[in-house]
Amino acid sequence: MNVPGFELWIPPKPDEVKEGVLTYEIVGTDAQFVQFPMSPGSKVNCVSGGMAYMSNNIKMAVKFGGFAKTFGRLAGGGSLMMVEYTNEGSDDGYIAMTPDYPGIIVPINMKETTNLCALRDSYLCSLVDASGQETEVGAGFNPANSILAACCSNFDFIVQTISKGEWAFLMAMGTVITKQLASDETILVDGDALLCFDTSVELDIQKVGGICAMCCAGEGFFHVKLTGPGKVWLQSMGIDKMRKLFPPQQHHVGSSGGDGNGDGDNDDGDWGDGGGGDGE
């Protein structure tokens, strides 16, 4: 990219489990799979419903993890139970995960980035390393510098926290870019474009401009102001931005029941007699 400091995000090269066998493989360009080769005894943690396919020697178990961890995971947009997949056989196996919406998978090396503040419900899965160290997924309040900033940043008031472990995999949409912020370096972003950032990054808000700009520019009243040091991951079409394009339809049940031609405009599952008549 021509602008200094920005990089088009490219999945980092994974470690090798064995010679020529990678820790993971991202398959596809959109609505991707992340596939893991699993040697005997290896483990992968995942949100419920994230598994796409696996070999026969992989066994599944659900983990509650205690009230505090479970509550934190739920508050952060995660599932009630964490699902652990283990290769309990004597031969190598495999497993693949996929997001629950048409997005891409962002692997993050947690050995280099120890603590992340992420968009709610962005965590997909993670590897359990050889020592048994797991990635911890919880919840926290928006780390803004003030209550006003937390409420008006257009970033979730309750965020997902991700820490420790080896490799963590997040769900994103569109194109992902990264920005490494130097100490005291500042960037203004749209809250819907944020995927995650290092916890060393400070979050605040800044007015988009004057009254006319705030009302007519389409950017809301405030930009999100991020100040380094730390790394920021941005996405071009976050799930919240996508949802705004397709607001839920409001279905009203009227007394007419349709247009009188029998085809009815009845979307609430009551197919009735089409025109509300009695068929006589």
Buried (B, 14 or more C-beta within 10 A) or exposed (E): EEEEEBEEBEBEEBEEBEEEEBBBBBEEEEEBBBBBBBEEEBBBBBBEEBBEEBBEBBEEEEEEBEEEBBBBBEBBBBBEBBBBBBBEBEEBBBBBBBBEEEBBBBBBBBEEBEBBBBBBBBBBBBBBBEEEBBBBBBBBEBBBEEEEBBEBBBBBEBBBBBBBBBBBBBBBBBEBBBBBBEEEBEBEBBBBBBBBBBBBBBBBBEEBEEEEEBEEEEBBBBBBBBBBBBBBBBBEBBBBBBEEEEEEEEEEEEEEBBEEEEEBEBEEEEEEEBBBEEEE
